[in-house]
Amino acid sequence: MINDEICKLREKLNKSIEAGEDYSIVYKISVELDELIAKYYNEKATMEKNK
């Protein structure tokens, strides 16, 4: 599910930040997470609309 993917990516992002990884890596993960969250809300809105 998308929720699981979001949680895994959020963990990956937090670990990258804690490890002091390069900004470009942290940024890339952050963008991926934002896209997944947007996808989640779009799917949720579509489901609500179709009720």
N, C-alpha and C positions, 0 to 999 in steps of 0.2 A: 504494500500500500504506500501511498504517497506520504502518509504520516511517518512511517518507518524510515523512508528515505530522508525526510526532513530532519528527523532526530539524529540519524547517522551523520549527515552532513554538518549539522550543528555541532556535534561532538568533534568531528574532524576540524572544523573551524576553530573551536575553542582550544584544541590541542596544538594547532598550528600557532595560534597567538601566544599560548603559554610557552611554547618551545622557542619563540622569537624568530620564527621563520621569516624569510624574505617577504616584504610587503606585497610583491606581485603574486605570490602564492596565496597569501591571506586574502587578497583582493579577488582572485579568481574563484576561490571557494565561496567567498561572500556573494559574488554575483550568481554562482550556481544555486546557492541557497535562496537568494531572492527570487530567481526564476521558478524554482520549485514551489515556493510559497505562493507566488502569483498563480501558478498552475492549479494549486490546491484550491485557492479561493475562486478561481474561474470555474472549476468543476463543481464546487459547492453551490455557486450561484446558478449554474445551469441546472443542477438537480432541483434546487428550490423553485426555479422558474417553471420547470416541467411538472410540478406537483399539481 
